[in-house]
Amino acid sequence: MTTSPVSTLVVASALISLAFLAPTTNAHQVVLLPKPQWTTTNRDTQHNPLAFLESQGFKTQADFKSWREKNGYKSLRDFMDRAKYTVTEGADFSCGFTDPKGKPQPIPDGHMRFTGYTHDGPCETYLDDKLVLEGENCHEKFPGKDAPVDYSSCKGSCMFRWYWLGVRFLKNSYSWQVYKACIPLAGSGSSEPTHPTHHANDTSTNGSPKTLREVSVEKYAKQNHPFKNVMVAIETGNEDHALAIAHELQLNIQRKLDTTQWNT
């Protein structure tokens, strides 16, 4: 397979752009909505796993569920909260680098948003102790950035707890990577998701003429442009989401580079 100078230039330009936008290659997954309150301002730290269990004496394997059941854990949360392992320096064992005593966030309307499950592995979401979302392989079950959540059990206030065990095959063994988040919520919960309204006319939602940025976002959204989601996320103020999407694009480009034979 050969690659033209034009496509080479496009790939190079994309890599340069993404290098400024994306987190480091160690960055993986965070919850975006409800919005977590962080105990650190370092983005790499926020995105990185809290622990790598293959280096802490666990006999890791591809099928976590069978391992969990064999070892007497009732759920992913039961395992993550009771198993004996050490989290990275500065992190809280229960909540990682999210602050359970931070400012309570508004209860979302029937969904949660995340940066995207980049690896295989189970995930669970709780409102206090009520399980509201789960998957044995969330990479396959939730391929997008959103998932439906019934918040009706959250009466006035509750704690949103998220768990994910990222499972990757690295260096001839399985890596188990721990992620946790605790986000206090306040308000009235809903079980019905809401969907954003798209405006295709020449005015913004407030009736004023559209800005150049709004026109650009609409243009890329109408086209199937690889950067459209990044632009939409930036326009709507979801900086973490934009960074996560850019990082995913960077990984896809790197995979393409790794499998392409270049002319010399």
C-alpha positions as CSV (number, residue, x, y, z in Angstrom):
1,M,0.0,0.0,0.0
2,T,1.3,3.4,-0.9
3,T,0.3,6.8,0.4
4,S,0.3,10.0,-1.7
5,P,2.1,13.2,-0.5
6,V,-1.2,14.9,-0.1
7,S,-2.6,12.3,2.3
8,T,0.7,12.2,4.1
9,L,0.5,15.9,4.7
10,V,-3.1,15.6,5.9
11,V,-2.1,12.9,8.4
12,A,0.9,14.9,9.6
13,S,-1.3,18.0,10.0
14,A,-3.9,16.1,12.0
15,L,-1.3,14.6,14.3
16,I,0.2,18.0,15.0
17,S,-3.2,19.4,15.7
18,L,-4.2,16.5,18.0
19,A,-0.9,16.7,19.9
20,F,-2.0,20.1,21.2
21,L,-5.6,19.0,21.9
22,A,-5.4,15.5,23.2
23,P,-4.4,14.2,26.6
24,T,-1.3,12.0,26.8
25,T,-1.6,8.4,25.5
26,N,-2.1,7.2,29.1
27,A,-5.4,9.1,29.3
28,H,-8.4,6.8,29.1
29,Q,-11.8,7.5,30.7
30,V,-13.7,10.0,32.9
31,V,-17.4,10.9,33.6
32,L,-18.4,14.2,32.0
33,L,-22.1,14.4,33.1
34,P,-22.9,14.7,35.9
35,K,-19.8,16.9,36.2
36,P,-17.2,15.7,38.7
37,Q,-15.4,18.0,41.1
38,W,-11.7,17.2,41.0
39,T,-9.2,17.1,43.8
40,T,-6.4,17.7,41.2
41,T,-6.1,20.1,38.3
42,N,-3.8,17.8,36.4
43,R,-5.7,16.4,33.4
44,D,-3.5,13.4,32.9
45,T,-4.0,12.4,36.5
46,Q,-7.7,12.9,36.2
47,H,-7.9,10.5,33.2
48,N,-5.4,7.9,34.3
49,P,-6.2,4.6,36.1
50,L,-6.1,4.6,39.9
51,A,-4.4,1.2,39.9
52,F,-3.0,-1.5,37.6
53,L,-3.9,-4.7,39.3
54,E,-1.7,-7.0,37.3
55,S,1.2,-5.4,39.1
56,Q,-0.3,-6.0,42.6
57,G,-0.5,-9.8,42.7
58,F,-3.9,-10.4,41.0
59,K,-4.1,-13.3,38.5
60,T,-5.7,-11.2,35.8
61,Q,-7.5,-12.8,32.8
62,A,-9.8,-11.8,30.0
63,D,-13.0,-12.9,31.6
64,F,-13.4,-10.8,34.8
65,K,-16.9,-12.0,35.6
66,S,-15.8,-15.6,36.0
67,W,-12.8,-14.5,38.1
68,R,-15.1,-12.3,40.3
69,E,-17.6,-15.1,40.9
70,K,-14.9,-17.6,41.6
71,N,-13.4,-15.3,44.2
72,G,-16.6,-14.5,46.0
73,Y,-17.4,-10.9,44.8
74,K,-21.0,-10.1,44.2
75,S,-20.5,-7.2,41.8
76,L,-17.8,-5.0,40.3
77,R,-18.4,-2.5,43.1
78,D,-18.1,-5.2,45.7
79,F,-14.7,-6.1,44.2
80,M,-13.4,-2.6,43.8
81,D,-14.5,-1.6,47.3
82,R,-13.4,-4.7,49.1
83,A,-10.4,-6.0,47.2
84,K,-6.9,-5.4,48.6
85,Y,-5.0,-3.1,46.4
86,T,-3.2,0.3,46.5
87,V,-4.3,3.3,44.5
88,T,-2.0,5.9,43.0
89,E,-0.4,8.4,45.3
90,G,-2.8,11.3,46.3
91,A,-5.9,9.4,45.2
92,D,-8.8,8.4,47.6
93,F,-9.4,4.7,47.6
94,S,-13.2,5.1,47.3
95,C,-13.5,8.0,44.9
96,G,-10.1,8.4,43.2
97,F,-9.4,12.1,42.4
98,T,-13.1,13.1,42.4
99,D,-14.4,15.0,45.5
100,P,-17.4,13.4,47.2
101,K,-17.8,16.6,49.3
102,G,-17.7,18.9,46.3
103,K,-20.5,21.2,45.1
104,P,-23.6,19.1,44.4
105,Q,-24.4,18.9,40.7
106,P,-27.8,19.2,39.1
107,I,-29.4,15.8,38.4
108,P,-29.2,15.1,34.6
109,D,-32.3,14.4,32.6
110,G,-32.2,10.6,32.2
111,H,-28.7,10.0,31.0
112,M,-25.0,10.2,31.9
113,R,-22.1,11.2,29.6
114,F,-18.5,9.9,29.5
115,T,-15.5,10.2,27.3
116,G,-16.1,6.7,25.9
117,Y,-15.0,3.3,26.9
118,T,-11.7,2.8,25.1
119,H,-11.0,-0.7,26.4
120,D,-13.1,-3.8,27.2
121,G,-14.3,-4.4,30.8
122,P,-17.3,-4.1,33.1
123,C,-18.8,-0.9,34.5
124,E,-21.4,-0.1,37.1
125,T,-23.2,3.1,38.1
126,Y,-25.0,3.6,41.4
127,L,-27.1,6.3,43.0
128,D,-26.1,5.8,46.6
129,D,-26.5,2.0,46.8
130,K,-29.0,1.5,44.0
131,L,-27.5,0.0,40.8
132,V,-28.8,2.1,37.8
133,L,-26.5,1.1,35.0
134,E,-24.2,-1.9,34.4
135,G,-22.5,-3.9,31.7
136,E,-20.1,-6.8,31.5
137,N,-18.3,-5.2,28.6
138,C,-19.1,-1.5,28.5
139,H,-16.9,-1.0,25.5
140,E,-19.4,-3.0,23.4
141,K,-22.6,-2.2,25.3
142,F,-22.1,1.6,25.3
143,P,-20.1,2.4,22.1
144,G,-21.0,6.1,22.2
145,K,-20.6,8.8,24.8
146,D,-24.0,8.6,26.5
147,A,-26.0,6.0,28.4
148,P,-29.6,6.2,29.8
149,V,-29.8,6.4,33.6
150,D,-33.0,6.4,35.7
151,Y,-32.4,9.1,38.3
152,S,-35.9,8.9,39.9
153,S,-34.5,7.2,43.0
154,C,-32.4,10.3,43.8
155,K,-34.8,12.1,46.1
156,G,-33.4,15.6,46.9
157,S,-29.7,14.4,47.1
158,C,-27.7,11.3,46.4
159,M,-24.1,10.2,45.5
160,F,-23.5,9.2,41.9
161,R,-20.9,6.4,42.0
162,W,-19.2,5.1,38.9
163,Y,-16.9,2.1,38.5
164,W,-15.1,0.7,35.5
165,L,-12.4,-2.0,35.2
166,G,-10.6,-1.5,32.0
167,V,-9.3,-4.8,30.6
168,R,-6.4,-4.7,28.1
169,F,-4.0,-7.3,26.7
170,L,-0.6,-5.8,27.2
171,K,2.9,-7.4,27.1
172,N,1.5,-10.9,26.9
173,S,-0.8,-10.6,29.9
174,Y,-4.1,-8.9,30.8
175,S,-4.0,-5.5,32.5
176,W,-6.8,-4.6,34.9
177,Q,-7.1,-0.9,35.3
178,V,-9.3,0.7,38.1
179,Y,-11.4,3.7,37.6
180,K,-13.8,5.3,40.1
181,A,-15.8,8.5,40.5
182,C,-18.0,10.0,43.2
183,I,-20.2,12.9,42.3
184,P,-22.7,14.4,44.7
185,L,-26.1,15.3,43.2
186,A,-28.9,17.5,44.3
187,G,-32.4,18.2,42.9
188,S,-35.2,16.1,41.6
189,G,-34.4,13.0,39.5
190,S,-36.0,12.0,36.2
191,S,-36.2,8.6,34.4
192,E,-36.8,10.1,30.9
193,P,-33.8,11.2,28.8
194,T,-33.9,14.5,26.9
195,H,-32.5,15.1,23.5
196,P,-30.9,18.3,22.3
197,T,-32.8,20.4,19.7
198,H,-30.9,21.1,16.5
199,H,-31.4,24.5,14.8
200,A,-30.6,24.6,11.1
201,N,-31.7,28.2,10.4
202,D,-29.5,31.3,10.2
203,T,-30.1,32.5,13.7
204,S,-28.8,31.3,17.1
205,T,-31.2,29.9,19.7
206,N,-31.5,33.4,21.2
207,G,-32.6,34.9,17.9
208,S,-29.4,36.8,17.1
209,P,-27.3,36.2,13.9
210,K,-25.1,33.1,14.1
211,T,-21.5,33.6,14.8
212,L,-18.8,32.3,12.5
213,R,-18.0,29.6,15.0
214,E,-21.7,28.5,15.1
215,V,-21.8,28.4,11.3
216,S,-18.6,26.3,11.3
217,V,-20.0,23.9,13.8
218,E,-23.2,23.5,11.8
219,K,-21.2,23.0,8.6
220,Y,-19.1,20.2,10.1
221,A,-22.1,18.6,11.8
222,K,-23.9,18.4,8.5
223,Q,-20.9,16.8,6.9
224,N,-19.5,13.5,8.3
225,H,-16.3,15.3,9.2
226,P,-14.0,13.6,11.7
227,F,-13.5,16.7,13.7
228,K,-17.2,17.7,13.9
229,N,-17.7,16.2,17.4
230,V,-14.6,18.0,18.7
231,M,-15.9,21.3,17.3
232,V,-19.4,20.7,18.7
233,A,-18.0,19.9,22.1
234,I,-15.8,23.0,22.2
235,E,-18.7,25.2,21.1
236,T,-20.9,23.8,23.9
237,G,-18.2,24.3,26.5
238,N,-17.5,20.6,27.0
239,E,-13.7,20.9,27.0
240,D,-13.1,17.5,28.6
241,H,-15.3,15.8,26.1
242,A,-13.4,17.6,23.2
243,L,-10.1,16.5,24.6
244,A,-11.3,12.9,24.9
245,I,-12.6,12.8,21.3
246,A,-9.4,14.3,20.0
247,H,-7.4,11.7,21.9
248,E,-9.5,9.0,20.3
249,L,-8.8,10.4,16.9
250,Q,-5.1,10.6,17.7
251,L,-5.2,6.9,18.6
252,N,-7.0,6.0,15.4
253,I,-4.5,7.9,13.3
254,Q,-1.6,6.3,15.1
255,R,-3.1,2.8,14.4
256,K,-3.3,3.8,10.7
257,L,0.3,4.9,10.7
258,D,1.4,1.7,12.3
259,T,-0.3,-0.4,9.6
260,T,0.7,1.8,6.6
261,Q,3.7,1.1,4.4
262,W,5.3,4.4,3.4
263,N,7.3,5.1,0.3
264,T,10.8,6.2,1.0
